[in-house]
């Protein structure tokens, strides 16, 4: 973007952020999630850092909080309330530490002081500032804009974890977080739903809404809680020398201090603490959105001081959000192995749920119309754990008028052949069965790990071999020789030999993997297992090898395929059509001539199957098995493997660092087992 465009973008972002801030902080009616708001703010800050002369004094990035509500008495804070700067990666954290070290070395009084860090859980709640005189609680306030907040003393008195009298008769200002438990949020929302009232979007919003009630009885009914983490001011008594001692003193005074904090000697120990909490955060009864890192020594803290809006001696290491904003830079169409044309949004790269995303599928023409998404739009992107990135919303208020409407192509973008949208389907298809893209995707699917699993034959090599005219269908893979490969770029004598050996090794394949590799529409790896288990039901002939498959599968009618429980009408029709297509049968015969052997497993008798009829979902990193090994064991023992958790799931096998499936299983009450329990089941 040129400077003029940046200026317009900054103005648009500022206008939208100010509007969202008012909705959230003043009216208590958030229109978007905190993550979306922070994502827009991050973009604004980035542009202002790039073009500092375009940063205006009233930019949203220069504010700490929202203006106090008019219905509460305004309170001027005795000590200004700051907000920590955010980092989102270990690299950013290291840069922060390097900056701290450089500043420290320039200040003689602290140049030789040792750097240690205190890591504390960052609670997703509402900041509260508490004033005590001679040990008695006299005032509680919200942060407001950092200088002036709102007097919410009577509401804070309803929080049982806040002492009305300290254990010592001292005067001072103490800072912490007011929060609402996840269980209490559910209870409140259940009540509001019955009354037809709008639900709270999250526990932070519910806590803020509770504290900002004029009637303290309403606040009391919501069972708020608190964690206190800082001493801002002591008018008598000595300040603790370190952050760790400060937390100890707060505990002795009677405050509720979060026990999940740790003294770290190095920045690597801080990273370990952060990584630990990425996986533990969702298991707590309160919202956590990151880790706060503070230099332990108060002497260093005081010497480093503050910037215009944040402490130099601390930083908030935020968890990567699951919802962010980014810009659609283009929409391009991919052609899959079924010939389906899929529009894909090419995005300005953005970090979401721990990974950088630059692509998101838009599925089909109907989805584009539903979202009203255009090239140049600012969108909300959602990704949770291992979930595929999804565009959930277009922020139309940020449109400039230069956005371009996308239209599906009238011809195939790869081969130029005719395309058609089939009746009753949302997808548009390329009608040319010899389309390069369809053939390429078919071959990539064929050699993938769940199919023939040919090591060294990745997407780029497949495309290279097709471009060189060495393969045009899957059978021709088995004709490749070392002499064919050696002259090619990316190949030498050793790599050519390795690929030829991998192809030879792959020629013997299990039935279910073979059927998956063929790429029959609506037939996945689970369907292959179902068919293998029920071959006797499908045909009176004994099917033992590829020759039998070629000979007898064409005789199986759609209604016969449908007899197998789990095979639906679409799958049955696809199987019938595929095995009655002359070209497909010729392909199988060619594979057989080239030495491909299909092994039909001798499955144990049903009464001896240990997992018969049980459905499993796998999540996390397994230690003793690969995912595929565990799936094979489950299937051979009569069980089924599903990709998603539902009430019909019997067990979730969870390894290290489980994803969203683990949380859904807990929510639905599905039994979660570890590897040891799984091994006992199959012993």
N, C-alpha and C positions, 0 to 999 in steps of 0.2 A: 504493500500500500504506500502511495506517496503521502507527503506530510498533510496535504489538504484532506485526503480521505481519512487519515488517522485522526485529524481534528474532529471530523464529522462523527467518526465512530466513538470517540471519547465523549462527545456531547450526547449521543444517543444512549451510550452505556450509563452515563451520569444521570440522565433523565429517568431511565428505567430503574436504576438502583435506588434513587431517591424515592420513586413511587413505591417500590417494593418495601423499602425501609419504613416508610410511613404506614403502610398496611400492616407490617409486622410489629414495629415497636410502639406505634401510637394507637392504632386501632385493634391490635391483637388479632388480626385476621390475615394470617400469612397466605399469600397466593401461590408461593412456590416453596420448596424445601430449603433448609439452610444450605444444603450442598449446592443447589442451583444458584442461590444468592451469592455464595462464596466464590463460585466459579466465575460469575460475571465480574465480581470485585477483583478477582485475580487477573482477569484479562485487562481490566481498567488500570490496575497497578502496573502491569507489565508494559502497557503502552506509555504510561506516564514516566516510567523509568527510562524507556527508550527515547522519549521526547519530553524531558523535564520542563521545557519552556511552555508546554501545552497544559501543564498541571495548574488548575486554578485554585485560589485560596479556599473556595467553597466546594471543592471536589469531595465526593463521598469518601474517597480514600483518606482524607485528612480528618475524618470524624472517628470517634471511638464508639459511640453508641447513639441511640435515638433520643429525641427531646422527651422530657418527662410528660406524663399525662397531666392535663390541666386539672383534673378532678382530685389530684393529690397535692398535699403541701410540698413545696419545693425545699430541698435541703442542699446547702453548699458543703461539699466534702472538706473535712479538715486536711486530708491528703488527697491530691489528685489521683484519680483512678486510671491506670494505664492498661493497655492491651498488648499482649505479646505478639511479636511478628510470627508468621507461620512458615514452616518448611514442610515439604512433602516427600523428601527423599534423603537417604543417607549422604549422598553427595552434597546436598544443600546444607545438611547438618555439619558436615566436615568444613564447608566454607565458612559457616557461622563460627565454628571453633577457631579456625585460622584467623579470622578477623578479630576475635576476642584476644587471641595470643598476641597479635601485632599491637593492639591497643594497650594491652597489659605491659608489654615490654617497654613502651614509651612512658610509662608512669613509674618513676623510681620507687614510690612507696609500696608498690605491689609487684614490681618486676620479677622478684624472686619467689613470690608466693606460689604455692602449689595449686594447680587447677583440679578440682573435684566437682562432680555434678550430683545433684539430687534429682531423681526422676520421680514424678508424681502422675497419677492418672488424671487426665483432663475430663472432668465431669461435664456432660452435656446438660447443663441446668441454667439457673439464673444467678448472676453474681450478686452477692449481698454484702453490705458494709455495716458493721455493728459497732456501736459506741457504748462503752461502759464507763461509769464514774464510780469510784470507790467500790468496784466489784459488782455494781448493779447495772443491768441492761437498761439504757435510757433511750436509745434510738437505733432504728434499723432503716436502711435506705437501699434503693436500687442504684446501679451504677449511673444510669442516665447518660449524659454526654461526657462523663468523666470528671466534670467540675460540679455540676448540679444534678442531683438525683431526685427520687421521690421518697417521701416519708411513708414507710410501710411497717412502722413499729408494731402496731397492734396485730397485724397479720403474722409477722414473724414470731410474735409471742406464742402463737398457736403451734409452733414447731417444737415438739418435745425434745429433740436432740440439741436445741439451743438453750444454754443455761441462762436463767433470769438473774442468777447470782454466781459469780466466779468463786473459785476456791480460795482466791486471794483478793484482798481489798485494793486492787490496782485500777488505774484509769488508762484507757487507751482505745485504739481503733483496730478492729480485727476484720479480716476479709475471708470470704469463703463462697460456697456455692449452695444454693437451695435447689433441691431436685425432687422429682416425683418418681416412685418406683414403677416399673413396667406393669406389675400386677395391679397397682392402684390406677394406672392409666386405663387399663382394660376395664376395670370396674366402673370408673367414671364414664367412659365412652359407652358402656352397655346401658347405663342409666340414661345418658343423653340420647342414645338411639331410641329408647322406648318413649322418650318425651318428644321425639321428632326434632331434637336440637342438633346443630352441626357438631361433628366429632372433632376432638383435638387431633392435630396432625401428628404430634409426637409428644414425648414426656416433657421436653423443654418448654414447648408452647403451653402445655397444661400447667406447668409450674408457674410460668409467667402470668398466665390467666388467673391462677389461684391467688398469687401474691397481690395482684392488682384488683382485688375485690374490695369494695368499700365496706362490706359486711364481713368482719373477722370470722363469723360463724361458718361462712362458706369456705374460707381458707382452712379452718379447723376440720371441716368434714372431709377434706381431701388428703389428710395424713401426709403432709410434706415432710421431707427430711433435709439434712444439711451435712456438709463436710466443710471444715474451716482449715485454711492452709497458710494464712499469712498474718503477721502483725504489722500494721502500717504505722502505728504511733503508740508510744508509751510515755505518759506524762510523769510517771514515777517508776522506779525500777530500772534495771539494766537490760539493754537489748541483747538477745542471744547472739553469740559470735558466729554461728553457722545456721544454715537452713535446717539441718537435721535437728539441732538443738531447739530451733524455733518450733518445729513440729512437736517435739517432746514437751516444750513448755505449754503449747496450746492444749495438749492432751491433759497435762497436770492441772490446767485452769478449769477443765471440765468440758472442753469443746469436743465434738465428734470429729476425729481426724481419720482420714482414709488410711487404713493400714497398708494399702498397696503402694508403698513408696520405697525407694532404694538408693543407697549411696553408691555411685559409680566412680571408679578411679580413672576410667578412660572413656573416650567417646564410643569405642567399640562395645563396651559394656552397656552404654546407653542404647545402642542399636539392638543388642540382644534383648534388653528389657522391652523395647518397642515391638520387636518381632514376636516375643512371647505374648504380648497383649493383643496383637492383631488377631490371634486365634482364640484368645480368652474373652475378648470384649463382649461378644454376644451372649455369653453365658452368665453375665452379671445381671442383677435386678435393676440396674440403673444404666442410663445412656452414657457411653464413653466415645469421645470423638478424637482422641489422640493422647499424647503424653507431653507433659510440661517438663522442660529441663531448666534447672536453675543452678548457677554456680553456688557451691556450698558456702564459701567464705563470704561473710557479710562485708569484710574489709574490701574485698575485690568488688563486690556489688556496688558499694558506695563510691569507690574510685571510678568505676566504669560509667555509672550514672544512667542517663536516659537520652534518647533521641527526642524529637518533637512529639512522638506519640507512643513510644514503647521503650521498655528497659533494654539496655545493651547486654545485661548479665543473664538473660533468660530467653527462651524461645519455645514456641508450641510446635511440636512435631506431630502434625495432623495425620490421621489415617486417610488413605486415599478414598475419596468419596465414591459412592456408587451411582450418583447422578451429577453430571457436569454439563456445562454448556460449551458448544463449539460451533464452527461455521461449516456449512456444506459448500465445499469449493467446486464440486462437480458431481454429476450423476452419470455413471457409465453402466453399460449392460454386459453381463456375463452370460455365456451359454453353457448350460450344464449337460450331463450325460444323457438326460431324457430329452434334450432339445429345448428345455424351458429357458426363456429369456428372463434373467433376474436383474432388476435395477439395483445398483450398489452405490451408496453415497460415499464419495471420497471426501474425507473430513480434514479440517485443520487438526493435526495430531494433538491428542489430549490424554492426560493421565486419568484413568478411571478404574477403581477397584483393583489397584496394584499393577496395571499394565497400560502401556501407551496404545491407544486405538486410533487408527486412521481410516478405517472402513466400517461400514454398517449396512447390512442388507435392508432393502426397502420392500422386499418380497415380490410385489407385483404392482400393476397399474392401479388397482383399486385402493391399495394401501397408500400410494402416493396421493391419490385424490382425497382419501379420508383425512390424511394429515395436512393436506394442502401445502406440501413441501416444495420449495423452489430452490434452484441453484443460487447460492448467496445468502440463504436464510441462516439465522442463528437458531440452533435447535437444542433441546434437552436430550442428552444421551444417558441411557441407563445400562449398567452392567454390574451384576452381583456375582462375585466369585468366578466360577467357570461358565457362567451364563453368557450366551452370545450377545454382543452389544446391540442395543435396540433404540431406535429413535422414538421417543414417547410424546414429544410435543414440539411445536414450532412457536418461537417467541415473536409473534407478528408485530408487536410494538417496536421492534428493532429494525423493521424493514425500511429501506431507503427509497424504494421504487426501482432500483436497478436489478432486483432479483429476476431470474429467468424461469419461466414455466417449462417443465420437462415433458416431453412427449415420447412415448414408446416408438422405436424405429419401425418403419414399414417393411424393411427387409432385414435379414439376419446380419448383424454387425461383423460377423466373422466370414461367412461364405457368400453373403449377398443374396442368398436364396429367399424364397417366399416364407412369410411367417403368418400364423393364424392363431386366434384365441379360440380354443375348443369350447363348444357349448357346455354350460354348467361348470366351467373352470375359470379361475381367476388368472391363470398363467397364460402367457403367449408363447407359442412354440415355433422353432425353426422346423420346416417340413422336409428339409434336405437331410436324409439319413446318413449321407456321406459327408456331412459338414465336418470340417477339420476340428472344430471345438468339441462336437459331440464325440467323435472318435477319440480325441485326446483325453477327455474326461472319462470315457469308458475304459481306456487303457490304464489311466491313473487309478481308477477304482479297482480294476482287475488285479493290479500288482500291489495294492495297499496291504497294510499289516493284517487286516481282517480277511483279506482274500489270499492270493498266492504268496504274499509277504516276500517279495523279491528284493533282498537287500542291495542297495546301490542303484536301484531303478526308481529315482525320484521324479518329480514333475518336470524339472528342467531337462533331464536326460531323455525322458519320454518324448518331450517336444523336439529335442535335438534329433532323435532317431526318426521321428516322423518327417521332420524337415529334410533330412538326408535321404528320405525314401526307403529306409531300411525296414520300417514297420508301418502297416496301414490298418492292421487289426490285431486282436490279442493273440491269435494263434501264431503269428509271425515272430513273436517274441522268442518262441522256442526254436526258431531256425537260426537265430543269431550266433555267429562264430567269433572267435578271437580276432580273426582276420578282418571281419566287418568293422570291429570297434576300434582297433589300434590306430587307424589313420585319423580318427576323429579328434577334434579339439576336446579337451578335458580328459582324454584317455591316453594311457601309456600301456606298456606290455602288462604290467602287474594289475592295473585297474581293469583292463579288458579281460584278463584271465579271471579275476575275482567275480566280475559280473556274469561271465559265462558259467562259472561254477555255481553261483547263486541261482541262476536260471535252471540249471540241471537239478540242483537240490530241491527246487520248488515243484518239480514235475509230479512228485507224489504228494497228494493233498487230501485232507479230510473232506467228506461229503458236504458238511454244512458250510465250510469255508469256500468250497468250490461253487456251491449254489449262490452264495453271497457275491463272489467274484464276477459271476455272469452279469450282474447288474440288472436283473429282471425287475421291472417297475413294481413298487409296493412290496418288495421282498427283501427284508433285512436279515441280519444275522440270526435273530430269534426265530424267524420263519424257517430258515434253513434247518435249525435244530428240531423244530416241530415236525418238519417233513421227514427228517431222518428217523425220528422216534416212531413215525406212523407209516413207514413204507409198506408194511403188510396190509394196512387199511386201504392204501391207495391202489395197490396192484396185486393181482393174484400171482404174478411172476416174482421170482426171487431176484431182487435188485442188489447186485454185489459189486459192480464196477461201472466204468464209463460206458462200456459197450451196452450194458443193460439200460443205462439212462437214455442213451441215444435210441435204443430199440423200443422201449416201453413207455417213456414219459409222454410221448406224443399221443398215446392211447388214453391218457387220463383226462376225463372231461371236467369242465368247471365245477359241476355238482359233486364230482369225486374229490377234487381238491378241497371243496367247501366242507367235506365231512370231517376234516381235521380241525379240532377245536383250536381257535386262535387264528385261523385263516379266513379272512373276510371275502366278500364278493369281489372287490377290486383286485385283491391278490390272486384269487382263483382265476379270474379272467386273464390277468397278466401272464400267469404261469401257462395257461392253456395256449394263449397266443404265441408266447415265446417258443415253446416246444413244438409248435406246429408251423413255425416259420422255416421254410426250406434253407434259407441262408444261415440261420442259426444252427441247424442240424449239420450243415456242411462244415461250419466252424468247429463244432464238437468233434466231428470225424477227423478233421485236420489235426486237432490237438491230440487225438488218440494216436494217429499215425506218427506224431512227433514225440510220443512217449509219455504223455500225461496220464497218470494213474490216479483214480479216485478211490479212496478207501471208505467203504461203508462200515461204520463201527458196529461191532457186536455189543449191543447195549445190554447191561445187566437186566435180569428179570425185574418187572415192576415192583414186586414185593420186596426186592433187595435194595431198591433205590432209597438212599437215606434222606433225600431232600424232595421226594416226590410231591408235586403239586404246590411247593412253596415258592413264593416270589421274593427275590432279593434285589436290593439296590446297593450299588457300591459307591463310596465316597472317600476322599482322602488318599494318602499315600500308604500302600500296604508294604510291610517289611519282608514277609516270607513268600509272597507271590507277586507276580505282575497282575495287573487288572485282567488281562486276557486269560492267564492261568486260572485265576479264581473263577472267572466266568465259565471256563471249560469244565471245571470241577463241578460247579453248580448244575450245569446242563446235563453232564454225564450221570449225575446222581438224581436226575428227574426233576430238578428245580428250574425255575424261569428267572431270567435277568431282565429287569426293567430299567429304563434310563431316568424315570421320574418317580417320586414318592407319592403314594396315594393311600387311601384307607384300605385298599386291597393288598398293599405291601405287607409281607409277613416279617421280614427282617431288613435292617439297613446295616451292612458290613462297613464299619468306619475305621479308617486308618488315621495316620497323623494328618493334621491340618485339614479336617473335613470342611466341606463347603456348605452351601445353603440347603443341600439335601438333608444334612444332619439336623439343622434347625427346624425344617419342615416335619421331619420324623418326630421330633420332640413335641411339636405343636399338635400333631395328629395322634400321638400316643403309640407310634409304631416302635416295636422293640429294636433297640440299637445294640449290636454285638461287636466285639473286637476280634482280632485274629485268633486269639487263644480259644474263645468260645466257638468260632467257626471251625477250628481244627478238631475240637471235641465232637462237633456235629458230624464231621465227615470221617472220623477215625474208624 
